[in-house]
Amino acid sequence: MRLYKNLKYHNSYIVADFNSAYKIETADKIWAIKKIEDVDSISNSLSITNDYDMLSSDVDDNFVYRKILGRDNFNFKDRYENKIISRVAQGDFRRNITYNFLKSKRGV
């Protein structure tokens, strides 16, 4: 019996060059992109909320959800994150540790 066949794992990426950096988070076929202005970190949980710079619009329920609620009320993390997997993986906890470490070393 394959216990993992229904397990879905969303992914996060940081893409950067010498001039700019972006965080890209995916949830199935939906994605959100946030430009990194200072420092950032990723882990086993989504972290982009309503502060995205770009958001996919190729899925109807996503478009309807954004249109009804508006940008300020559309939270990518709340809408698409699997809370159980994120809690077990301690993604928010681990992301906060690395984010705060990077922030504390800024300019050093």
Backbone torsions as a table, in degrees:
resi	resn	phi	psi	omega
1	MET	NA	128.7	-179.1
2	ARG	-92.9	106.5	-178.7
3	LEU	-74.9	-22.5	-173.5
4	TYR	-93.8	1.5	-173.6
5	LYS	-63.7	-27.0	178.6
6	ASN	-99.4	3.3	-179.3
7	LEU	-76.1	122.3	177.5
8	LYS	-110.4	139.1	-178.6
9	TYR	-126.1	118.3	176.5
10	HIS	-82.3	158.2	-176.4
11	ASN	-126.3	154.2	175.4
12	SER	-128.9	146.6	-179.6
13	TYR	-139.2	150.0	167.6
14	ILE	-118.0	124.1	-179.8
15	VAL	-117.0	125.7	-174.6
16	ALA	-145.6	154.3	166.5
17	ASP	-132.7	-164.6	-177.0
18	PHE	-72.0	-13.7	-175.4
19	ASN	-107.0	-28.7	-176.2
20	SER	-157.1	165.1	178.7
21	ALA	-143.1	146.8	-179.8
22	TYR	-135.6	143.8	171.4
23	LYS	-102.3	129.0	178.8
24	ILE	-119.2	126.1	177.5
25	GLU	-122.5	137.9	-178.1
26	THR	-120.0	146.8	173.8
27	ALA	-137.9	100.8	-172.2
28	ASP	58.0	-118.4	-179.0
29	LYS	-97.3	-0.6	-179.5
30	ILE	-90.7	146.4	179.0
31	TRP	-142.5	156.2	174.1
32	ALA	-134.8	144.7	179.8
33	ILE	-127.9	135.9	177.3
34	LYS	-130.6	129.1	175.3
35	LYS	-73.5	133.7	179.1
36	ILE	-89.0	118.2	-177.4
37	GLU	-92.7	-26.6	-174.5
38	ASP	-133.4	-90.6	174.2
39	VAL	-131.3	158.3	175.7
40	ASP	-158.9	170.7	-178.3
41	SER	-150.9	156.8	176.2
42	ILE	-129.9	160.7	177.7
43	SER	-156.3	-153.8	-177.7
44	ASN	-86.2	36.0	175.6
45	SER	-151.4	154.9	175.5
46	LEU	-73.0	147.3	-179.8
47	SER	-130.4	-11.4	177.4
48	ILE	-80.1	123.9	-179.2
49	THR	-103.9	-112.0	176.7
50	ASN	-101.5	14.3	-177.3
51	ASP	-99.4	24.5	-179.0
52	TYR	-73.1	156.7	173.4
53	ASP	-99.8	-31.5	176.8
54	MET	-140.3	148.1	-179.3
55	LEU	-143.1	135.2	179.6
56	SER	-63.0	147.3	179.4
57	SER	-128.5	20.1	-175.5
58	ASP	-86.1	-0.6	178.6
59	VAL	-115.2	127.5	-172.7
60	ASP	-58.7	-45.7	-176.9
61	ASP	-65.4	-30.8	176.5
62	ASN	-65.4	-45.6	-179.7
63	PHE	-63.0	-46.3	179.8
64	VAL	-62.2	-44.1	-179.5
65	TYR	-59.5	-44.7	179.1
66	ARG	-67.8	-39.3	-177.2
67	LYS	-66.3	-39.7	-179.8
68	ILE	-70.9	-47.2	-173.0
69	LEU	-87.8	-25.9	-175.9
70	GLY	83.4	162.3	-175.2
71	ARG	-59.3	-43.5	-176.1
72	ASP	-63.4	-27.7	-178.1
73	ASN	-100.2	-5.5	177.1
74	PHE	-89.3	114.1	-177.4
75	ASN	-113.4	109.5	-176.9
76	PHE	-58.1	-46.1	-179.9
77	LYS	-60.8	-50.5	-179.1
78	ASP	-62.9	-36.6	-175.9
79	ARG	-74.4	-37.4	-169.3
80	TYR	-116.0	-13.5	-176.6
81	GLU	-74.2	137.9	172.3
82	ASN	-84.0	105.2	-173.5
83	LYS	-61.4	-36.3	-178.4
84	ILE	-66.9	-48.8	-179.9
85	ILE	-62.9	-42.3	179.8
86	SER	-63.2	-38.7	179.6
87	ARG	-67.9	-45.9	179.9
88	VAL	-62.8	-42.2	-179.4
89	ALA	-76.7	-11.2	-177.8
90	GLN	54.5	39.1	-177.1
91	GLY	-61.1	-44.6	179.9
92	ASP	-63.9	-43.2	179.8
93	PHE	-60.4	-49.0	-178.1
94	ARG	-68.1	-37.9	178.0
95	ARG	-64.0	-41.4	179.4
96	ASN	-62.2	-37.9	178.5
97	ILE	-63.8	-49.9	-178.0
98	THR	-69.7	-37.9	178.2
99	TYR	-62.1	-47.9	-179.8
100	ASN	-65.6	-35.5	176.3
101	PHE	-63.1	-49.1	-180.0
102	LEU	-61.1	-40.9	179.2
103	LYS	-62.3	-40.2	-179.0
104	SER	-70.0	-22.5	-178.9
105	LYS	-96.3	1.4	-179.3
106	ARG	-59.4	126.6	177.3
107	GLY	80.6	2.8	-179.3
108	VAL	-84.3	NA	NA
